[in-house]
Amino acid sequence: MADGRKGGMPMLGWWLMLVGSLRLASVWFGFFNIWALRVAVFSQAEMTEVHGRTFGVWTLLTCTLCFLCAFNLENRPLYMATFLSFIYALGHFLTEYLIYQTMAVANLSTVGFFAGTSIVWMLLQWNSHGSQAVKQASLKATVLDAGLTVVAYDSVHFDSDLPHYGTRGGVRRDPTDPARVVSSPLMWAEALELLLHRLRPRLDYARVAAVSGSAQQHGSVYWKEGAAAALASLDPAKNLAPQLAGALATPESPMWMDSSTTAQCREVEAALGGALELARLTGCRAHERCTGPQIRKMYQTRRRVYDSTERISLVSSFMASLLIGGYACIDETDGAGMNLMDIATRDLRRDALEATAPNLQDKIGKLAPAHAAAGTLSPYFVQRFQFTANCLVVQWSGDNPNSLAGLTLSDPGDLAISLGTSDTVFGITDLPEPSLDGNILPNPVDPNTYMVMLCYKNGSLTREDVRNHYAEGSWDVFNKHLEKTPPLNEGKLGYYYKEPEILPPLPVGFHRYGFDNSPSGSLDEMVEHNIDQFDPPSEVRAIIEGQFLSMRGHAESCGLPVPPKRIIATGGASSNQIILKIMASIFGCPVYTVQRPDSASLGAALRAAHGWFCNHQGRFLPVTCLHSGRLDKTSLSVKLAAPFGDSEEDIDLLKKYTLLVKKRLEIEQKLVERYGRRS
């Protein structure tokens, strides 16, 4: 395993550390040696000890900002506060020199150099250190009018808006077991109420006809015995979250990032005839993130919690339950991620339930189609926010199914790639072929077809890790590295797993290879050899090309079309034109982007309209009925972002990438055999 790394702090971070360290000297002078402070800064004025201590306290505060910002350049409020501290300092010293004449020009030039350099540098890199991911760390609201145009939007960020829950990226990691990742259902409830308060000045809730939603898949919520009564009797005069605290059997919910259930996955697979048979029956093999193994672990390790649980919800059905004031069904699409539902009949399987935990069917309840109505809004929301009593709540579903809806995928020749915290590839098929690689789920807007999905745990956060180590923490530098390196990366191939990966099933690690021959002949001619570390530009291209090569190879093995007719890209990194151009070259098709990056939230709003329409008509109708012939006039339209050329050079490059895909999968299999987390 190769794991060569450079220091991860960007150059701006090191500069802030230097400035903070130098400022500490002024702190010392202010408290303990005002004569030295006067010589170094205020040489034209008399100073008292009070003056010195006041200056020392101010400078200590600015030191703290420098050190904190150096390690958290992506934190926008902290970045702004540090930047303003330099503005204030420079302004202070200029007035002391020009107006009050307490400083000599030599004093001003010294402090001005550090303050001025910091101001200019921070301005130049103002947007270079943020995340390009649309992270699953917020609750968003998208409101569509009858013409399917977005008329209102807002969001609540879990980490910054609700800091008392102590999350990072919307989750908490167990310090004693890094594989265990949880979140708080009460935080989601509080975020829902806060979001509705924020939207209220811009939206007449009495005009809202239907509500639906999108939630992180696989997470499970455990309702305590008697919770149904608590849901039905919420007091609209009180805040939501405190009223739910006693309704939960445990205040924590295991999330999709959790990878602590490997043993339970193996047990479930063995009971159902093996990994491939489980995939054939339920749509996917047992992944650590899947709800079934998570429930089994809860039963085995926290039996008292399991026994006191009256109902188990997914995150999606938990949110719907809040809205209707009772237990909402799990929808069939999100339910396919539990390893409990028969993918053909869309009913819970008795053998899968029994292999997971006792008395589980009563705790899960019934499943419902994604377009069905879960109920109407409860009196709590009607009275507290003035919704109408007949406002429909359409089944909530998972974030990836909602993204499929929001991207309006309807042709089996289309492919969607979401570049977010986790990367996902999905498409539509009417002939699903379950495999060990992907997931098969019912299409949330068409019960006659299926959604094929590939999930990668190492998405944007891993790209950001490479950016921080090899591109000075800057997306601008990252993009320059991509532009200066040639396609195929001169035969350099990298595998980057900052988190335990799902596809392929590999632990944390970084693997780099070079080839004796460029990818232009046969696989036999491409002999790989280990490399400890690439040069920084090659590291950057290696992660981008490597991720897309893996996506293409595994999509093809799951029966998705390669090359597809088109790709619709979404997620934070879909705004990066250079990355999209590489995607087009590797897949051999044009890449489109959507008007709005939040395809999951947009898809949930579209599904609310679709569910209302089906309910109003008394039968299922295709979602295309909502936008037939006018899609380009709605907020659902797409635009060409990266064309695929048909020149001889483009076709030749595609052939070379095709060979490199096969080689990558070949090496990947060797890594799985050597390091794989599964037998």
N, C-alpha and C positions, 0 to 999 in steps of 0.2 A: 504494500500500500504506500503510495507516494503522498506526502503531505507537506510539501515545502510551502512556507508562508513568509510574507513580509510583515513588518509592523503595520497594523491595521489603521492607525490614526492618519487622517488626511493632513496635508501640509499646513492648512489653515489651523487645524487643531494643535499641531506642534507650535505654531506661532503664538496662539493664545496661551499655551502653557508657558512659553518663554516670557510673554508680557506679564502674565500673572505672577510668575516667579520674581521678575524684576520689581513688580509693584510691592511684593512682600518686603523688599528692602525699605521702601518708603513707609510701610506700616511700622517696621522696627524703629526707624528714625523718628516717626511721629510720637511713639510712646516713650522711647528711651534716649533719643539723641536729637533734640530739636535743632542743635547747632548744625549737625550734618544735613538735616532737612532744609534749613535755611540756605546753606551753601549750595545744595543740589537743585533747589526749586525756587525759593522766595528770597533770593540774595539781596534784593533791594528793600526789604522790609524787616521790621522787628517782629519777633514771634514770641508768644507765651506758651507755656506748657499746655494750656487749654486749647490753643490753636493747633498745636502738634497732635494732641489726642483726637481732636475732631477730624483733622486730616487723615489720621491713621485709621479711624473707624470707617470713613468713607472709602478709603483705598482698600481696606480689608473686604468691604462689600464688593467692590469691583474685581478684586482678586478671585473671590468666590464665583462670580459670574463667569470670568474667563475660564476657570478650571471646569466648571459644570458644562459650559458651552463646548469646550474642546472635545468632550466625550459624548455630546448630544447635539451635534450640528444639525440633525434633522428636526430638532424640536423648535418649531417656528416661534412660539412666544419667548423661549429662552434666548434664541438667536437675536430676536428683536431687542430684548432687554440688554443684552451684551453690546449690541451695536449702538444703542442709544447711550449706554454708559460712556462710550468713546466720544460720541457727539457732545455730551454734556461736559466731559473732561476737557476736550479741546476748546469748547466755548468758554469754559471757566478760565483756562490758562490764557486765552487770547484777551479776555477782558482784564485780567490781572496785569498783563503786559501793556496793552494799549490804553486802558482807562486809568487803572489804579497804580500802574507803574511799580509793581512790587516784584517784577521779575526782570532779569537781564535777558538779552537776546540769546545768549548761550543756553540759559535755562529753558527758554521757550523752544529752541530748536531741538533739544533733547526729547522733551515730553511730546512736542509736536510731531516728531518723527514716528514715535511709537503709536500715538493716537491716530495720526493721519494715515499711516500705513495700514493700520487695522481697519479704519473706516473704508478705505478704497478696496482692500482685499475682501472684506465682507460684502461690500456692494457688488463686486465682480462675481462672487460666488453665491449671490442671494438665493437662487433657485437650484443650486447644484447639488445640494445635499439631502433633498427631500426624497421620499419614497415614490417610485413609479407604480406602486401597487395600489389597487383599490382594496385595501385590507378589510378583512371581515372583522372590523373593530368598531362598527357603528350601526345605528338603526336609522334608516333613511325612509323618507316619505316622498312618493312621486304621485302627483294628482293629474289625471287625464280628463279632458272634457269630452263631449260627445263626438268630437272630430278626431279623437286620439292625439291631441296636442297637449303637451305638458303645460299646465297653468300654475302649478305651485310645486315647490321642492324644498325640503329642509332635512337636517340630519342631527343626530346626537352622537357624539363621539364618547365611547365608553371610558377610555383612559382619562381624557381631559375634562369632560363634562360630569363624570361620576367618579372622581378619583378615590372616594371613600371605599370603593370595592377593591382597590389595590390591584387592578389588572394591568397587564402590558400586552398590547395587541388584542385586548378584549378577553384575555384568558389569564389564568394563574397556573404557574408550574410548581409542582411539589418539590421543595428544596431537597427532600430526602429521596425522591424518586423522579428524576427529570423526565422519565417516560410518561408520568402521570400528569395530564393537563385537564383542568376543569374551568368552569365559569359559573356565574351566579344567575339563576332564574329571577331572583329579586331585582338584579341590575337591569335585566331586560324589561321587567314590568315597570320599573321606575323610568327607564328610557322611553317606553311607549307613552307614558303620561306626559313626560317632559316634551316629547316631540309634538304631541297634540296641542299642548299649550303654546309652543312656538309657532305652529301653523295657524292658530286661531285668528290672529289679526288679518291674515290674508285669505282666509277660506271660510265660507259660510257652510258649516257642517250640515245644516238642514237641507242643503242641496246635494249631498253625497248619496248616491244611490246604492253603491256596493263597495265593500272593502275586502281585500285579500292581502297576502303577504308572502315574503320570501325569508327563509331562515337557514342557518347553517345546518347542513345535513348531519345525520348520525347522532347528534347529541341527545341525551335522554334526561327527562325530568321525572322525579318520583313524588307523586302526590300522596300525602298521608291519608289514612282512613278518616273520613269526615270532611275531606277537602271539597267535595262537591257542594256541600251545604255552605261552606265558606264562600265559594265562587258565586253561588246563587244569592247571597245576602250581602254583597259588597255595599258599603255606605258611600253614596256619592258625595257626601260632605267631607270625606277623608281621603288622604292620598292612597294610592293603590298598593304599593309595595308593602307598607307596614301591615296591611290587612291580610297579606298572603304568607307572612313569615311563619305562622303556625300551621299552614296548610301543606307544608313540604316535609317529606320524610327525611330529606337531607338537603342542606342549603347549597350543595354543589352538584353540578351536572358534568359528567365526563364529556369531552368534546372530540371533534373529528381529529384533532392533532394528537390525541392520546395514543400512545403506542405500548401500553403496559399490559395488553391482553393476549400476548402471543400464545400462552399456554391454553387459554380458553378457545382461541381460534383453532388450534390443533384438535382440541377435544370435540368441538362442534363438527369439524370436517370429518373426523374419524367416525362419529356417530351417524353421519349422513352418507357414508360411502366414499369419502375422499374429497379433495379440493375441487377437482373437475366436476364430480357429480353434484356437489353442493352448488357450483356455479350453474350447472345445467338446470337444477331445480329452482334456485332462488335468484339467479341473475348474476351472481358474483361469488367468488370464493370468500372465505372468512378473512377479512382484513381487520387489523387491530382497531381501526376506526369504526367498524360496523357496530350497530346497536346491539345485536344479539350477543356477541361476545362480551360487550360492556355490561349487559344485564347479567350474564352468567358470572362475571367477576363480582358484581355487586352481591349476587346470591351467595357466592362462595366466601367472600371476604368480609361482607357486612350484612350478615344474615338478618340481624334485627331490623335494619333499614328495609330490606326486601320484604320481610314478613309484615311490616307495618304499612307497606305501600298498597294503596287502593287502586291507583291507575298510573301507568307509565305513559308519558307523552314524549313524542319527539319535540324538538324546539319549535318546529312549525305548528304542531297541534297544540302545544302549550300556549303559544301566542293567540291562536284562534280561540282556545278555551277562555282566555282572559276576556276576549271581546264578546263572546256569547254568554258568559256567566255560567258555564257548565262544561263538561268534558266534550271536546270536539274530537271527531274521528281522525285517525291518521290517514292521510290521503295515500292512494295506491302508489303514486310515483315516489314520494319520499319513503314510503313503507318498503319499497324494494331495496333500500339500503340497510335493512335490518338482518338479512339472512334468515328471515322468518316467513316470507311471503312466497307462495308459488307463483313464479313469473308467468306461467301460462294461464292459470285460472284467476290469479290476483286475489286469492284467499290465503289466510294464514295456514301453514302446513302443521299438522299435528305432530309429525315426527321432528320437525325443526323446533317447535315449541318445547317438546319433551326433552330434546337434547340440550336445551338452553337452561331452563329452570322450571320448577314445578308451579302449577296453577297460573301459568303465564298468560293463557288466552284471556282469562277474566281481567287481568291487569292491562292487557293491550287494548281490548275492546275490538270493535269492528273497523274495517277499512272502508274508504269511500273514494269514488272517482275524483280526480283533481278539479273537475268543473262543477262539482256538486256544491250545494249550499250547506254550510255548517250550521246555519241558523241566522237569527237576526241579532243586532246589537243589544246587549243587556241594558237594563235600566240604569246601571252605573254610568255608562258612557252617554246614554240618551240624556240623562239629567245633568251630568257634570259638564258635557260639552255641547249639548243641544243638537245632537244628531236626531234624525227621525226614528221612530220606533220600528219602522219597517225597513231600515237600512240593512241590506243583505251582507252577511259575512260568508264569502266564498272560501272553500278549503284553502288553507295555507299549504305551501309546498316547500321543497328544498331550493337552495340558491341556484344550483346548476340547472335543474328543470325550469326554473323561472327565467334563467338566462336564455335557455333555448326558446322559450316563448317570446322574450323581449327582443331576440334577434330575428324573429319570424322565420326560423328555419322550417321549411316545408318540403324541400326537394331532397331525395336521398343522395343527390350529387353534391349537396352543400356540406361544408364542414365548418364548425365554429371552434375557435381556440380562445380561451379566456386566460389572460396573463395576469394573474393576481397573486395573492399570498400563496395559494396553491394553484398550479396550472392545471387546466382541464381541456380535454379535447372531446367534442361530442358531435354526433350526427344522428340522422334518422334512418331507420330501416324497417321494412315490414317482414323481414326474415332474419330474426336475431340468431346469432351464433355465439352462445355463451362460451367463454374461454377463461383461462387463468389470468389474462391480462386486464380485461376491461369489465365494466359494469353494464348490465342490461336493465333498463327501467321503462315502465310505461310512459309513452309520450304524454305530457301533462295537458296538451290541447288537442289530442287526437287519440281516442281509445283504440283505434285500429292499427296503430303503429307503435314502434318502440324507439327509445332513445339509447344509443350506445355511448358510453362515457369512459374516458381514461382519466385517471387522477394522478397527479404528481405532487407530492408533498413539498418538494424543493422547487419553489417558484420564485416569486419576487424577492423574498428575503435572502435566498441564496445568490441571486443576481446582485443584490445590494452588497452582500458579503464580498463577492469578487470585486465589485466596484470599490469598496472601502480598502481592500488590500492591494489592488493593482491599478486603480485609476484615481488615486488621491482623494477618494470619497466623492468624486464629482462625476455627474452624468455627462457633462461636456467633455471631460477627458475620456470617459468610457466610450462615447460616440467617436471621438477622434481615433481611438485605438481600433475600433471596428472599421473605420474608413481606411486606415493605413495598412491593414492586414488583408491579404488576398483571400478570395473564396477558397474553401477547402483547407485554409489555415496551414498551408505548406506541410500537410500530412500530420498535423498535431490534433490529437483527439483527447478530450478531457471528460471526466465523470466527477461531478461535484455534488456531494451529499452532506449538507450542513445539518439536516434532520434525517432520522431513519426514513428511508424511501419506501414508497408503496410499490412503485413500478419503475425498475425492478425491486424486489424485496431485499434491499441492502442496508447495512448499518451506516452510521456516520463515517465518512471517509472521503478522500480525494485521490483520484487515480488519473495518471497522465501517461499517454502513449505517443510514440512517434512511429513512422513507417520507413522501411528501407526504400520503398518505391511509392510514388504518388498514386492516388486512387484513379488509375486509368486503364489498368489491365484486368486481371482476374483476382479473386479473393486469395488464391494460393500465392500470388506474387506479392501480396500485401502482408509482410511479416512485421508484426508489431514488437516494440521493445519499450520497457518502462523508462519514464523520464521523471526525475524528481520535481522539476519545476520548469515552466515555460517563461519566456520573457513576458512582461506585463501586457503588451498588446495581444500576444497570442493567447494568454489566459482569458482575456475578455472575449475574443472571438470563439475560443473553445467552449465556453459555457453557453453562449447563444446558439452556435451551430449544434453543439451536443444535445441541448434540450430539444431542438426542432428535429434533429435526426431521430432521436428516440420517439418523439411523438409520431412521426411519419411511419416508422417501422412498426410500432405497436398498433397504430390505427389500421394499417394494412392487414395485420394478423387477426384483427377483430372483424374483418369484413367490410370496413369502411372504405369508400372509394379513394384510390390514390393513383394518379392525381385527381383531386376533386374538381368540380366545375368552378368552385370559388371557395375562399375562406372568408368568414366574417370574424374579425379579431375584436376582442373587447378586453376590458381590464386596464389597469394603469399603464402598462408598458405598450399598449396598443397606440399610444400617442407618439411613440418613437418611430419615425419613418425609416430609420436605418435598420432597426430590428425587423420591421415589417418587410423590407426589401429582401433581407436574408430569408425570411419565412417563405416569401414567394418563390425564391430561387430553389429552395430545398424541396418544397411541395410541388412546384411546377404549375402554379395557377395564380390568378390575380387575388389580391387580398383587399377586402373592404373593411371599413370601420363604420360604427354607428354614430349618430348625431350625439348621443349621450352615453357616457362611459358606464353608467350604472344599469346594465342590462337586466340584472336580477330584479331590482326595484321596479324598473319599467315593465318587465315581464309580469310581475305581480299585479301591477295596475291594469295591464291588458287582460290578465286572467280574471280580475274582478269584473271587468266589463263583459268578458266572455261568459262567466258564470251567471251574471245577471241576465244576459241575453238568453241563455239556455233555460234558465229558470222561468223567465217571462214567457218563452215559447212553449214550455212544458216538455221539451225534448232536447237532445244534444244536436247542435248545429256546428259546422266547422268554424274555427276561429277566423278563417279568411272572410267569412261573411261580414266581419266588422270593418274590413279595410279593402275589400276587393276593388281593384281599379283605381285606388287613391292612396296607395301606400306611401308614395313619394311626397304626399302632402301632409303626412303625419309625422310625429316625433319618432316613428319606428323606421324611417328611411335610412338607407346606407349609402356610402359614397366610396368610390375607388380610391384606395390609398397607396397601393403598390402593384402596378401591372406586372404581368409576366411576359417577357418578350418571346417572340417566336423566331428569333435569329438563330443561325447555326451555332453561334457561340453560346446562346442561352440553352439550347437543346443539349449541346455537348456537356455543359456544366451540370445540367440535370442528370445526365447519365452517370457522371462521376459521383454526384451526390447519392444516386441510387446504389452504387457500389459501396459507398461509404456507410450508408444505412445498414447494409447487410454485415459489413465488418463491425460496425458498432454493436449490433445485436449479438454477433458472435463473441466479441470480447465481454459483453455484458453477461452472457451466459456463463462464461468462465469465472467472472467475478461472483456471480450468484453461487456457483458450485464451491467457490473458495470461502466467501465471506457471508453467504446468504443467511438471512434470519429464519428461513424455513427449511425444513427437510424436504 
